Amino acid sequence: MVAGCTTGSHKVTGTLQPATFANQIVVYYQMPPHSKILGRVSADSYGGVTLQNASDDALDQLKLEAGKLGANGIVLDNFNDVALGGAHVRGSAIYVFSP
């Protein structure tokens, strides 16, 4: 069995909010109303048992990175399968204000 490896990164482009937990972050496919971008996030996962496992791990890592910026949402803009059962995902960490 191959051991997996998941990495993530973030780049601040806006005003940070207090950190949030990954399970509080909602995934969006377009920018919702009443929101602002806090930064860019990306994650890679390699060596999962299945491609679905690698994709799930990458998305979990993406949420962790977004949470460091205080995001409560992520707008996905790139989700790619990579060689050897890996996944690469990128997006914008956002903060959605309550109307």
N, C-alpha and C positions, 0 to 999 in steps of 0.2 A: 504494500500500500504506500502511496506517495504522500508525504506530508505537505499540507497546504501552506500557502503564504499569502497574507492579505496586507496591503499597504494603502495608506491614504495620505492626502495632503489638502491644504487649504490656503487661500490667499485672500486677505482682507481687502475689500474694495469700498466698504461703507462703514457705517457706525455700528460697532459691536453692541450686542444686547447681553444680558446675563446668560450664562451657559444653560443649556437645556439638555434633557435626556433624549437619547436616540428614539425611544418609543413614543415621544411626543411630536415627532417630526412627520409631517404629511408630505407625500410625494405628489407633485403636480406635473402636468405635461405642457402647461402654458401658465404665464404669470397671472395670478388671481388679482382681483381688484383689492385696493387698500393694502398693498404690499410694497416692500422695498428690498433691494438686493444688499446683502451684507458682505458677500464674497463669493469666490469660486471654489468648488470642491471637486476632488477626483479620488477615485479608488481603483485598485487593481487586485484581483484575486487569481492565484494560479494553483494548480494541483488539486483542485477539488475532486471528489469522487465522481461527480457528474458536472456537466455544464450548468445545470440548475443550481447545484450547491455553490459553484464559483460565483454565479450571478447573485445569489442570495447573500453570500459573504461580502461581495463588493458593495452591494446596496446597504448592508448593515454598516460597513465601514464608512460609506459616504454619509450616512446619518450621524455617525459619531463625529466626523469632521465638521459637519454643519452645526452640530450641537455645541462644539467649542466656540463657535461664532455667535451663539445665542439664537440660532435660526429655529423657527417652528415649521418650516417647510423647505422643500427642495424642488426646483424646477429642473427636470432632467432634460439634457440636450444631446446626450450621446451615451449609448449603451451598446458596446461591441463585444462580440465573442472574439477571443484571441486563441492562438495556437496552443495546443496541449491542454485543452479543457479549461481555459482561463476566461476571465471577464474583465472589461474595463468600462467604467462608468464615470461621467462628468456631469456637472450641473451647477446651478446657482443656488447658494444658500440664501434663503429669503426669510423675512419677518412679515407675517400677515397680521395686520392690525384688526382688532374687533371693530366692526362698524358702529 
